[in-house]
Protein backbone atom coordinates (compact mmCIF):
# COMPACT_ATOMS: atom_id res chain seq x y z
CA UNK A 1 0.00 0.00 0.00
CA UNK A 2 1.44 3.35 -0.95
CA UNK A 3 0.31 6.54 0.69
CA UNK A 4 1.58 9.95 -0.35
CA UNK A 5 0.59 13.10 1.48
CA UNK A 6 1.58 16.36 -0.22
CA UNK A 7 1.03 19.58 1.72
CA UNK A 8 1.59 23.16 0.63
CA UNK A 9 2.04 26.26 2.74
CA UNK A 10 -0.86 28.11 1.11
CA UNK A 11 -3.47 25.34 1.00
CA UNK A 12 -5.27 24.35 4.20
CA UNK A 13 -6.14 20.90 2.83
CA UNK A 14 -3.78 18.13 1.86
CA UNK A 15 -3.88 16.04 -1.26
CA UNK A 16 -3.58 12.34 -0.78
CA UNK A 17 -2.81 9.91 -3.56
CA UNK A 18 -3.59 6.44 -2.36
CA UNK A 19 -3.14 3.09 -3.95
CA UNK A 20 -4.72 0.32 -1.95
CA UNK A 21 -4.31 -3.23 -3.15
CA UNK A 22 -7.53 -3.93 -5.06
CA UNK A 23 -9.46 -7.19 -5.30
CA UNK A 24 -8.12 -9.70 -7.78
CA UNK A 25 -9.55 -8.43 -11.05
CA UNK A 26 -8.41 -8.44 -14.63
CA UNK A 27 -8.00 -4.67 -15.04
CA UNK A 28 -7.29 -1.83 -12.61
CA UNK A 29 -8.56 1.64 -13.44
CA UNK A 30 -8.01 5.03 -11.81
CA UNK A 31 -10.78 6.66 -9.75
CA UNK A 32 -10.67 10.28 -8.59
CA UNK A 33 -12.20 10.96 -5.17
CA UNK A 34 -12.78 14.58 -4.12
CA UNK A 35 -14.28 15.75 -0.83
CA UNK A 36 -13.48 18.49 1.62
CA UNK A 37 -14.54 16.23 4.49
CA UNK A 38 -11.84 13.78 5.60
CA UNK A 39 -14.37 11.20 6.80
CA UNK A 40 -16.30 11.34 3.52
CA UNK A 41 -13.07 11.14 1.49
CA UNK A 42 -12.10 8.05 3.45
CA UNK A 43 -15.56 6.48 3.00
CA UNK A 44 -15.56 7.09 -0.76
CA UNK A 45 -11.94 5.95 -1.16
CA UNK A 46 -12.57 2.70 0.71
CA UNK A 47 -15.73 2.06 -1.32
CA UNK A 48 -13.84 2.50 -4.59
CA UNK A 49 -10.90 0.41 -3.38
CA UNK A 50 -13.24 -2.38 -2.27
CA UNK A 51 -14.61 -2.48 -5.82
CA UNK A 52 -11.13 -2.79 -7.33
CA UNK A 53 -10.35 0.82 -8.24
CA UNK A 54 -6.96 2.45 -7.75
CA UNK A 55 -7.79 5.82 -6.19
CA UNK A 56 -6.38 9.32 -6.21
CA UNK A 57 -7.92 11.28 -3.35
CA UNK A 58 -8.04 15.08 -3.16
CA UNK A 59 -9.33 17.45 -0.51
CA UNK A 60 -9.80 20.42 -2.81
CA UNK A 61 -11.08 20.85 -6.37
CA UNK A 62 -8.06 22.83 -7.58
CA UNK A 63 -5.73 19.94 -6.81
CA UNK A 64 -8.18 17.51 -8.38
CA UNK A 65 -8.14 19.60 -11.57
CA UNK A 66 -4.36 19.27 -11.74
CA UNK A 67 -4.59 15.50 -11.13
CA UNK A 68 -7.23 15.19 -13.87
CA UNK A 69 -4.84 16.83 -16.33
CA UNK A 70 -2.15 14.25 -15.47
CA UNK A 71 -4.20 11.07 -15.14
CA UNK A 72 -6.76 9.26 -17.27
CA UNK A 73 -9.54 8.64 -14.78
CA UNK A 74 -12.33 6.19 -15.58
CA UNK A 75 -14.45 7.15 -12.56
CA UNK A 76 -14.78 10.22 -10.36
CA UNK A 77 -16.58 10.42 -7.03
CA UNK A 78 -17.20 14.11 -6.36
CA UNK A 79 -18.67 14.96 -2.96
CA UNK A 80 -20.74 18.13 -2.86
CA UNK A 81 -22.22 17.21 0.51
CA UNK A 82 -18.96 17.98 2.30
CA UNK A 83 -18.72 21.43 0.61
CA UNK A 84 -20.86 24.10 2.20
CA UNK A 85 -24.53 24.54 1.33
CA UNK A 86 -25.94 24.84 -2.19
CA UNK A 87 -24.34 25.24 -5.59
CA UNK A 88 -23.42 28.86 -4.94
CA UNK A 89 -20.94 27.95 -2.21
CA UNK A 90 -18.88 25.49 -4.26
CA UNK A 91 -17.76 27.08 -7.55
CA UNK A 92 -14.51 25.09 -7.51
CA UNK A 93 -16.41 21.82 -7.35
CA UNK A 94 -18.69 22.95 -10.17
CA UNK A 95 -15.66 23.89 -12.30
CA UNK A 96 -14.10 20.51 -11.56
CA UNK A 97 -17.24 18.63 -12.65
CA UNK A 98 -17.54 20.74 -15.80
CA UNK A 99 -13.88 20.14 -16.64
CA UNK A 100 -14.17 16.40 -16.08
CA UNK A 101 -17.35 16.07 -18.12
CA UNK A 102 -15.89 17.96 -21.08
CA UNK A 103 -12.53 16.23 -21.18
CA UNK A 104 -13.26 12.51 -21.02
CA UNK A 105 -16.20 10.77 -22.64
CA UNK A 106 -15.31 7.46 -20.93
CA UNK A 107 -15.44 8.97 -17.43
CA UNK A 108 -18.15 7.71 -15.09
CA UNK A 109 -18.79 10.70 -12.84
CA UNK A 110 -20.76 10.31 -9.62
CA UNK A 111 -21.82 13.40 -7.72
CA UNK A 112 -22.66 12.86 -4.07
CA UNK A 113 -25.04 15.70 -3.30
CA UNK A 114 -27.28 17.01 -0.61
CA UNK A 115 -30.62 15.29 -0.18
CA UNK A 116 -33.47 17.53 -1.27
CA UNK A 117 -31.29 19.97 -3.25
CA UNK A 118 -33.24 19.95 -6.53
CA UNK A 119 -31.18 22.73 -8.11
CA UNK A 120 -27.95 20.82 -7.56
CA UNK A 121 -29.43 17.57 -8.89
CA UNK A 122 -30.79 19.25 -12.03
CA UNK A 123 -27.42 20.92 -12.63
CA UNK A 124 -25.56 17.61 -12.23
CA UNK A 125 -27.93 15.72 -14.52
CA UNK A 126 -27.71 18.44 -17.18
CA UNK A 127 -23.94 18.08 -16.97
CA UNK A 128 -24.34 14.41 -17.83
CA UNK A 129 -23.11 12.74 -14.64
CA UNK A 130 -23.40 8.96 -14.58
CA UNK A 131 -24.95 8.97 -11.10
CA UNK A 132 -26.31 11.61 -8.77
CA UNK A 133 -26.30 10.22 -5.23
CA UNK A 134 -28.19 12.41 -2.74
CA UNK A 135 -27.56 11.90 0.96
CA UNK A 136 -24.98 9.10 0.65
CA UNK A 137 -23.52 8.16 4.00
CA UNK A 138 -22.76 4.43 3.77
CA UNK A 139 -19.71 3.19 1.92
CA UNK A 140 -21.08 -0.29 1.28
CA UNK A 141 -23.78 1.18 -0.97
CA UNK A 142 -21.21 3.21 -2.87
CA UNK A 143 -18.96 0.14 -3.15
CA UNK A 144 -21.70 -1.73 -5.03
CA UNK A 145 -22.04 1.17 -7.46
CA UNK A 146 -18.26 1.36 -7.87
CA UNK A 147 -18.19 -2.34 -8.69
CA UNK A 148 -20.82 -1.79 -11.39
CA UNK A 149 -18.81 1.20 -12.64
CA UNK A 150 -15.65 -0.92 -12.89
CA UNK A 151 -17.51 -3.46 -15.03
CA UNK A 152 -18.76 -0.66 -17.29
CA UNK A 153 -15.25 0.84 -17.50
CA UNK A 154 -13.86 -2.52 -18.59
CA UNK A 155 -16.47 -2.75 -21.36
CA UNK A 156 -15.78 0.82 -22.47
CA UNK A 157 -12.03 0.17 -22.54
CA UNK A 158 -12.49 -2.63 -25.03
CA UNK A 159 -10.21 -5.54 -25.83
CA UNK A 160 -6.96 -3.51 -26.02
CA UNK A 161 -7.12 -2.64 -22.31
CA UNK A 162 -7.94 -6.18 -21.22
CA UNK A 163 -4.83 -7.57 -22.89
CA UNK A 164 -6.62 -9.14 -25.86
CA UNK A 165 -5.36 -7.74 -29.18
CA UNK A 166 -7.99 -6.09 -31.36
CA UNK A 167 -9.34 -8.47 -33.96
CA UNK A 168 -8.19 -11.60 -32.07
N, C-alpha and C positions, 0 to 999 in steps of 0.2 A: 504494500500500500504506500503510495507516495502522497505527500501532503505538503503543499507549498503555500506559504502565507507571505504575501507581498504587501508591505505597508508604506504609505507615503506620508510626508510631513503635512501636506495640505489636505488630505482626504481623511475624514473621520472614520471611514469604514474600510475594512481590509478586503482584499480580493483573495479568494482561496481557489486554487485549482486542485481538484482532488481526483485521484484515480483509485477507485476501490475495485478489488478483484471481482469481476462480474461472474454471474452464473456461467456454466459451461454452455456456450452457444456458438453457432457457426461464425457470426460476424459481430464485431463490436463497433458501435457508432457513438459519436459525440453528442452529448446533451448539455445545453446551457441552462443553468438554474440561476435566477436572479430574484433576490428578495432582500429588503432592508432589514427584516427581522431574522436574527440568527436562528431562532428556534424553527421558523418556517423554512429557512434555507436548508437547515439540517434535515427536516422532514422531507422536503422535496428531493434533496440529494439522495437520501437513503431509499426513497421510493424508486427513483430512477436507477440507482445502483442495483437494487433488488431485482429489477426487470432486465438487467444486463447492459445498461448504458454506462459508458465512461463519461463522467461529469466534469464540467468546468463550472464552478460556483462563484458568483459575484454578488457583492453587497450593494453595488450602485450601478445604475444604468450606463454611466459614462465608461466605466471599465468594461462592462459587458459589450458595449459597442466596439471597443478596441479588440476584444477577444473575438467577436463575430467577424471582424475584418481579417483575422489571422487564421481562423478555424472554420472548417466546413461542418456546421452543426446539422444534424438530422432532426433534432427535437429541441424545443426551448420551453421551459417552464418559467413563466414570468408571473411573479406574485404582486398583484396590485393591492391585495388586502393588507400587506405589511407596509404600505406607503400612504400615509395620511388618509384623507377622506375625499372621495370624489375625483373625477378626472382632472379637475382644475389644479389639484395639488401635486400631480405627478407628471409634469411635462417631459421629464427625462425618460420615464417609463414609456410614455406614449411614443416619443421619438424612437426609442429602442424597438418597440413593436413595429412601427412603420418601417424602420430600416430593415429589420429581419424579414418582414413580409414582402418587401420589394426586391430583396437581394437573393432569395433562394426559394425556388418553386418546390423543392423537395423537402422543405422544412415543415415539420409538424409543430405548430406553435400552440401552446396551451396557456391561457390567461386565467390565473386564479384571482377571481374578483370578489367584491363585496356582495353578499346576499342582498337582494332587493334593490341593487343599483342598476336600474333599467338603462340609464344613459350610457353607463360604462359597457354593459352587455351589448347594446346596439352598436356602439362604436367598435367593439372588438369583433363582432360578427361581420360588420361592414368591411373591416380590415381583412377578413378572410381567415381568422384563426381556426385551427382544427378543432379545438375544444375551448369552451368558456366554462369554467368551473367555479360557480359562486359558493362561497362559504366553506371551502375545503379545509378540513382540520384533521383528517386522518390519513396518514401515509399509506396504509394498506389499500385504500381505495385508489389513490393516485398510482400505486405500484401496478395495479391491474391495468390501468389505462396506459401506463408506460410500457407494459409488456405488449399490449395491443399495438402501440405505436412502433415498437421495435420490429414487430412482424410486418407492419406496413412499410417501414423504412427498408427492410430487407427486400421486399417486393419492388419498391421504387428504385432501389439500387441496381436491380437486374443481375444477370448472370456474371458480369465482369467483377462485381464486388464480392460475390460469393465464391470466387475462385474457379468458376466454370467458364472456359473461354466462350465468347460469343460464337454462335453457330455450331457448337459442339452437341 
